[in-house]
């Protein structure tokens, strides 16, 4: 059974898509079977995985509307080593159409039911808002990862997302957990970043990843080449950070399995 992780934050520009692409590549580098689902109408995760979002026959829009099966939609890109469900601007129309459909918040979960055993990890890149697309991701997921910059408004936005997760947990997805809080674009020379990081560790001591994603030129350049930073410059600080994050996640999951087995 795969683990489905929604990568979400209603605030844009926090490294959400960068995390989705590079974590997928890093997990795939450890010989895990990984599926990346692009649920963001901007289609940046699709483009950053080497796929032209304007030149795909179908997208996650058609998947959510029941017009295509996941098996027919998945793209296997040997260069990036993980599979992709592409997304583009059509997802905006999907959000509107979903509002008129029964069980609209369960469409993605239902679509994944037949294939989730084929993957070790399924990562969902959510749009930067708490809309119907993000709701579908959170209902389908086992957990949510929250990338965030350590800046003034970060804690306020985090509180709103935590409330949404709790609401979904109490209604349609009781198993939904917080996977972890990931500090991104981190500059240790910034006093505010250090202060906010300290607040996160104080309030969520067991949920903040030890791994910190630094500001890194190579990490910023890789999307323009349509590849993860691991393919672009595997020795860069950005690539090493995401490999470390993948290792931390794998260790946490192995420890959880051992604890569950001994209980």
N, C-alpha and C positions, 0 to 999 in steps of 0.2 A: 504494500500500500504506500502510495506516494505521500509526501508532505506538501501541502499547498500553502504558499506564503504570499499574501497580498502585500505589496510594497506601496504604502499610502501615506500621503500627507496633503491636506487641503491647501497648503501653502505651496506655491510654485517656486522653482529655482532652488530647491534644497538638495538636489542630487538624487532624486528618486529614480529617474530613468537611467542615469549613469550607474546607480547601484544595481538596478535590475539587470542591465546588460552585463556588467562586469562580474556580478555575483554568479550569474548563469554561466559565464565563461570559466570562472574559477572553479565552480562545482563540477563542470564538465571536465576540467583538467584533472580532477581527481577520479575520473572514470565513472562518474555518476551520470545517469540518464536524466537530462534536464529539458523541460519545456518552458519557454518564455511566452506569455500571453500579453499582447499589446492591447490594452483596453482604453488607451488614451487617444482621442481623436487627432491629436497632433502627430501621431505615428512616429515619434522619435525613436522608440525602442526598435521599431521595424527598420528604420533607416540606419540606425546605429549597429544593426546586425547584418548589414550588407544587402538589404532588400529594398527595392524601390517601392515605396508605399503607393505610388500612383500607377504601378504596373503589376498589380496583383488581381487575379480573377475574382477573388472573394476575400472578405475580412471577417474579423470577429463580429462585425455588424450582422452579417448573414447567419453566423453561428447562433447569436443570441435570439434572432428572429426565427430560428428553426428551419432556415432555408438551405443549410448545408451541414454535413456532419463534420465533426472535428477531424476525423481521419482523412477526409477529402481536403481539408483546409490546411493542415500542418505542412510547413516547409522545412525541409531538411537541408541545412547549410553546413557542408563538410568543413568549411573554413573556420566557422565559429564553434563547431562541435556540439551545439545544442539545437533543439527544434524550436520553431517559431510559429505562433499564430499571429499573422500580421494585422495591423490596425491602421486606419486612416480617417479622414474627415467624415466618412460614411457613418461612423459611430455616433455622431451627433444626431443623425436621423434615427438610429437605433434607440437612443435614449427617449426620444419623443414617442416612437412606436411602442416601446415597452410599457409606457404609462397606461395604455389601453388593453394590455394583455393580462390574463389571469396568472397568478403565481409569478409575476414579473421579476421578483427579486431572486427567484430560484433558477433562472434560465441557464446561467453559466454552470451552476452546480450540477444540473441535470445533464448538460452537454459533456461534462467531464467524467460522468459516472462510468462510461464504458472503456475509458482509456487510462484512467489514473494509475492503474496497476502497471502500466508500461514505463512509468517514470519514477525516479527516486525523489525528484523535486520538481514542482511546478511553481513558477514565479509569475505573479500577475502585476504588470505595471498599470497602476490606477491613474486616472486623470487627477489634476490638482484641484479637486472639489469633492464635496460629499454629496454626489448625485446618484442617479439610478445605476450608472455603470460601476461606481465604487461600491454601492450597496450589493450588487451582484458578486463582486469580487470578495467582499467580506462574508457574504453568506456561503460562498463556495470554499473559503479558506479554512485551514486549521489554525492559522495564526496571521498576525499582521506585523510587519516590520515597518518602523517609522524612521526614515532618514530625516535629519534635522540639522540646520546650522545653529551654532551656539550664539544666538543674537537676541535682541531685546524682546521681539514678539514670539519667539519660539515656544516659550512655556505656555502662553495664552492659547496658541493654536493647538498645542499638545493636549491641553485640557479639553478642548472641544472634540478632538478626535477620540480621546479616551471615553468621553460621554457617549459618542456614537457607537463605539465598540461595545460598551456595556449595554446599550439599548438593543443592539443586535444579539448579544449573548443572551439577554433575558427574553428574547422573543423567537427569532428564527434560527439561530445558530449557537446553541448553548455551549458548544465545545470550542468556540473561538477564544484564542489566547493572544496576549501580546508577545510576539516573538522576541522583540528587542528594540531598543532605541539606539540608533546609529548616528554618531556625530560625524558630520560631513564637512568638507571644505574648511577643515580646521587649521587655524594658524595660532600656534602656542604663544606668539609674540603679542597677541591681542588680549588685553586684560579682560574685556567684556566676554570674549569666548571662554576664557578660563573661569570666569565667575559663573556663567550659565552652565558650563560643564560641571562645576562643583554643585550647583543646584540640582542638576539631573541625578548626579551620583547620590546626593543626600536624600532626594524624594523617591528615587527608583533604583536603589542599590543593586537589586538582583536583575534588573532589566536593561541596564546600559552595557552595551558591548565593550569589552576591553579594547578591541580594535577601533582605531580612529582613522578616518579617511582624510588625508591631508589635502590642502590645496596643491595641485600638481599640474604643470603645463602639459605633460604627456597625456594625462587623464582628460584634459580639456580638448586636446587636439585629436584624439582617437576617433570621436564621432564623425568628424569631417571626412575620414577615410572609410567609414562604414564598417569598422571593426572594433572589438573590445580592446582596451589598453593592453591586455595580455598578449594579443597578436601584434600590437603596434610597437610596444617597447616593454618586454617582459621583465626587464630589470629596473623599471621606473618605480618611484615610491608609490605611485597610484596602483600599479599592478601588484606590487608586493602587499599593499594594504588589503586589497580585495582577496588575494590568496589567503591572507591571515584571517580575514572575516569568514571565508568558506571553511577554513580549518576550525575556527571557533564554533561555528554552527554545527559542523559534523561531530565535534567532541561533545557539545551540549546534547545533541540527539542521541549519541551513543550512551552517555551517562543517564539520560532519561529512560532509555530502553533497559539498561541494567537495573535501575531503581525499580522500574515497573515489573521486571522479571522476578526480583527478589521480594517484592511486596506480598 
